[in-house]
Amino acid sequence: MKKISIASLVIGIAFLLQSCLKDKLTHTYTLLIPVYKDKNEVYANIKSNAPREIKSPGKIFLHGNYIFLNEIDKGVHIIDDTDPSNPVVKAFIDIPGNLDIAVKGNTLYADLYSDLVAVDISDPLHAKFLKYVSYVFPERSYSNGFVADGTRIIIDWIKKDTTVPFGSTLSPVLYSYGLLVPAAASANAAAAPPGISGSMARFTIVNDYLYAVNSHNLQSVSISDPADPSVTNSMNAGWDIETIYPFQDKLFLGSMGGVFIYDISQPGSPVKQGDFVHARACDPVIADDSFAYVTLREGTSCGPTDNELQVLNIQDLQAPSLVKAYSMTNPHGLTKDNNLLFICDGKDGLKMYDATDPSNLVLKKHINGIETSDAIAWNKNLIVVATDGLYQYDYSDPNGLVQRSRLSVNF
């Protein structure tokens, strides 16, 4: 009997396996196929349409008795919050590519992909389109070389699963119009707030100016005529800028590399006053008279970093200094009312701190079981955006939170 070497045996088995599995190994891809509409048709539909179910809640803006809630890439839910224990979704404004919103008086401003649009909401239930301003925000980028048709607007994506033999590529016909899925693309008796945005906002309004940030620019948009916004100044403000927060005559820009502080005492010409550099991280920021509160979190684009809250002393705006860092799980948005600080700590829920002494924050309440992203605190009512809905809490008791309502997400 001939001896068979181990090497020959392994080669033989590999050959048999290859023969058995030939043409049976496959890959399944999910493709996204864009659905386009003519621009004029899209603008004509920027109005108050019938209410829709909330499916993918994003950023929030509180104005008067209304909450404006972004439906990611789709538009804006108009929510009557006259009674925070019973909020009612009244209408939906279709704005494709929408991520951010702000309101002044009777005008709502929103992004439509890279454009800024103005919408008349003198009657929120009968909103109507006023104007768009091109290229205020950066263009969306897509994977696998896909480039959108700039003459039309993407209003939706059709998902399609395609299975192909292992090692082969997608059909050129499908690939020509599709792409692979990219990696993670007030209390009743109180006076109504003039307008409050969440800490994750990319643009904000101060008096007659809207200030907007894209990845590296700070843009000043005059809204002295609310129906006719116009960019009056654009300046380089750093890199990887994500958020903007106003306090008095200052703007605090949160970037992946630090916090940048700008003086807007001359509204049309912001001037940089100082900055605070930190490790690369996603970075929303809020501020008061003496301190800034910054959440740092890791993420795909944010880089590996410690997940924490940093408290900065900003009494010297030209040289902010770190007071203390507090460990967190994956913090996102935050908000503050007097001495109460609220942190949306991602999958670790909602946290309420006594911030009387910023160097010694005291945790007063921790709500688990919800994944939170942003919040607005106003007059003892806390509005919280979570993956499963829009929550409202009464924080009249500084030691606790009482849930008032929840508008559920329909997945």
Order of alpha helices (4+ residues) and beta strands (2+ residues): alpha-beta-alpha-beta-beta-beta-beta-beta-beta-beta-beta-beta-beta-alpha-beta-beta-beta-beta-beta-beta-beta-beta-beta-beta-beta-beta-beta-beta-beta-beta-beta-beta-beta-beta-beta-beta
